[in-house]
């Protein structure tokens, strides 16, 4: 199923051009409704028991669906994510890449003569154009040649999650694994926990908020590198960062619990391992001294909230 949130490009024609050996449903919005709303429309129209969410710019390997599905065959209470084993790929030269992205792309194309030729031609003829320039063809995707322009980005794993294994055993913030760009969950679990909160508009936090509700309902989170997909890189809008702040604020207002407030430390560039350990120590303090240090713990919670506010 493809839910199209009022695209202004050629997306509506995909349904007409698609020739696939399985049932394919296209749902097009006449007006933009936002990430949470269109995902909920997809959930409500889905006929299957297992739902896999995948962002529009992702390239999925041939065994992608099978690798998600195999986890859910014998267990009914799982969230499986491939997003922690993030793979990026530059399939286009985008005019709004930032300096770091341009430098990174130049490094990658230098390893392949054909891609280097295409990039050099772009610099000579289209550098000041506002039109994206394609680097990767459909044939490149079918033959996996596109992987020469791919790269791993293990932001979450390198921030501490790899210490807890595939099932995040002992990790106090497992719900952050619910990243809607590449995640699977049974429809029944979503119906039990509630769908995406449509008051979250714009970019960010709507998936973590749903993941938190799933976590509170006892869902087990699984990280599987075999469910990875390739994210086609694009420019990063400053507006998205502002939206992300706003949605994070909405998240902590809705769930003013310490295991949500602690995520404020990410905005101070502290790793998830640090957040986890701080939360462990906070809970230990409350357990050992339930009637003491209340001013300290209250002040700590207020500080975390102020970061976002």
N, C-alpha and C positions, 0 to 999 in steps of 0.2 A: 504494500500500500504506500502511495505517495500522497501526503497532505501538503498542498501547495498554498502557502500563506500569501496569496495575491501577488505572485511574482510578476514583474514587468518585463521579463526577458522571454526566452523561448521555452521555458519550463512546461507550459500547458501542452505543447506539441509532443512532449516525451510520451505521453499516453498514446497518442496516435501512431507514433513511430515505433513504439516498443513491440518487439516480437519475442516473447519469453515463454518458456514451456511450463508456466505455472499461472495460477490466477493472480491477476494484477489489478488493483483498484486505484483509481486516481480521484482525489477529492480536491477541488479547487475553490478557494475563497475569493469572493468578489471584493472584499475589503480586508486589509491586514488586521488580524486578530491577536497576534502575539504568540510567543513560543508555548506558553502553558495551555492556552486555549486550543491551538491546533493539535497539540499532542493529545489532549483530552478527546477531541473529535476523532482522532485516529484510534484511540483506545475504544471508544464507544462503537465504532464501525468495524473493529477487528472481529473476525470470526473464529480465530484460533484461541487456544488456551494459554499459549506462550507468546509474549510480546518482546520484540527486540527493537530498541530505539537506536536510530542511526542518523546522524546529521547529514544534510544534503551534500556536503562537500567531501564525504568520505569515500574512499576506494576500498571495497571489501574483497579479500582473497576468496578463492573458490570454496574453501571449506568453512567459511565464516559462520554460516547459519548452523551447520552440523556441529561445529565446536561449541557453540552456545547451547544448542539443544541437548547435547549428551549429558550436560550437568543436571538438567531438569527432569530427565527420564525417571530417575530413581528417588529424587528428592523434590518435594513440593514447596519448600520454603526458602528459596534461594534468590539472591541477586547476583548475577554474574557480569563482571565488567572486563572489557579489554582496554579501557581508556587509560589505565595506569601504565600499561606498556605502550605508551604513545609512540606512533611513527608518523613523522611529518614527511611531506613530499612537495617539491616545487614543480607543478605541472604547467604553470603559466608564469610569465614575467608580468607582475602587476605594477602599475604606475604608483600605487600608494604603499609599496613596501617601505619600511623604515630602513635606516642605515645598516642596522645589524642584519636584517633580512637580506639586503642587497649583498653585503659582504659574504654572508653565508652561502647564498646562491652562487656567487662568483667562485667560491671555493669548490662547490660541488660540480659545477659545469666544467671546471678545469680538468677533471678526471676523465672526461669523455669527449673525444674529438668532435662528434656530431653535435652534442649539446653545446659545446664551447663555440662551434661555428654559428649556431642559431643565436646564441647570446651576443656574440660579437657583431653579427648582422643587425640585431636589435639596437645595439649601442650606436651603430653608424647611421641607421635609417629611422628609428622610431623612438629614440630615447626620450624625446620631449612629447611623445604622444600620450593621450589619456586612455588609450585603448589597450586592454590586456593582450599580451603576445603569447600564443601557445608554444610550449616546449615539447609536451608529451602528446603522442598520438594514441588512438585506440589500439593500434597494433603494438605500441610500446607497453600498453597496459596488459594486453593479452599474452605477451611474451615475457612480462615482468621486467622489461628493460627499464621501465620507469623507476625501479628501485635504485638505480644509480644516482638518482636525485633525491633519495629518501634519507632520513636520519632519525635516530632514536632520541627521544626526549623523555627522560625518566624523572621528571620533576617530583612526582609524588613518591616514587620508590626511593629516590635519592634523599628525600626529606624525612625518611625514617620508616616508611611502610614496609620496605623489604625485610626488615628485622622480624616481622610478625608472620611471615609465610603466606601461602596462597589464601588461607582462610582468615587472615588477620587475627589470629588467636591472641587474646590479651590486649588488643589494641582498643583504646577507649573511645575512638572516634570513627568506627567502621563505616558510618553512613556517608562519609565523604567519598566513598567508592561509587556512590550512585551518581554517575556522570552521564547525562542523557545523550551525549554524542555517540556512545557505544556501550549499551547496557541491556541486559535481558532480565525479565521477571514474569512470573505467572500473572495472568489477568486477575485471578481470584485474590491474589495478595494486594493488588492495587484497589480492587473493590472493597477490600477489608480496611485498608489504611486510608483510603481516599485518593482521588486523582490529583493531578497538578493543581496547585492553588493559583487560580486565574487572576488574583489581585497582584501577583508578581508580573510586572510588565517589563519589557526590555530584556537586557542580558544579565544572567547570573543569579545563582542561589536558589532558583526554583527547583532544581533537581536535588540539591542537598536538603532542602526543606522536605521534599517528598521522601528522600532517603532516610531522613531522621524519623519520620512517622513509621516507615517500614521497620527501621531498627527498633523502635519502641514496641513494635508488634512481634518482635522475636525473629525477624528474617536473618538468615545467615548470608554474609557477604563473601564472595569468592573472586579472587583476581586470577585470571588465566591468560598467559601470554599468547595462547593459540587462538584467542578470540580478538586479536588486535586487528585494526583497520588503519588505513593510511589517510591522514588528514591533509587535504590539499591546502597549502598555506595561502593566506591572503593578508591584506593590510589589517592593522590593528587600530580601530577607531578610538580616539580619546573619549568619545561619547560612551563607548561601552564600559570604560572604567568607571565613569560617573554612575551609569546604570547599575553596575555591579555593587558599588558602595550603597546605593539606595536600596537595592534588594537585600543586601546583607543586613542592613538596618531593619528592614521589614521582617527578616528571618528571626533576629534576636528579640524583636518586639513580640512576635508571635510565640516564640519559645524562649523565654528569658531564663533558661536553665544553664547551669555552669558548663555542661558539655556542649553547649552551643556558643555561649559567651566566649569560651576559650579560643574559638576560631578567630577572634579579634586580633590575636597575636600574629596571625599570618600577615596582617597589614603592617606589622612591625618587622616583617621579613624574618620571623623566627620559624624554624623547621617544624614539621608536624611531630617529630620525635620530642621536641622541646614542649610542645603543647600537651602531648600525651603524658610526659613525665610530670609536668606541672599539675595536670588534672589528677594524676595518681596521688601526688603529695597532698593536694587539696582534700581529696576524699579520705585519705588516711588521717589527716588532721581532724576532720569532722567526726570520723569514727572513734578516734582515741580520746578526743576531748569534746564530746557533744554539747556540753554546756559552757564551754570556754571559748575565748578568742572570737566571739561573734562579731565584734567591731572590726577585727582584721579581715574576716572572711567577707563581711558586708562591703568593706572598703575595696577589697580585691574585685568583687563582682561589679561594683560601681565603676572602677577604673576600666575594666574590660568593656563595659557598655559605653563609656565616654569615648573610647577609641573610635567606635563606629558612629556614635552620635555626632 
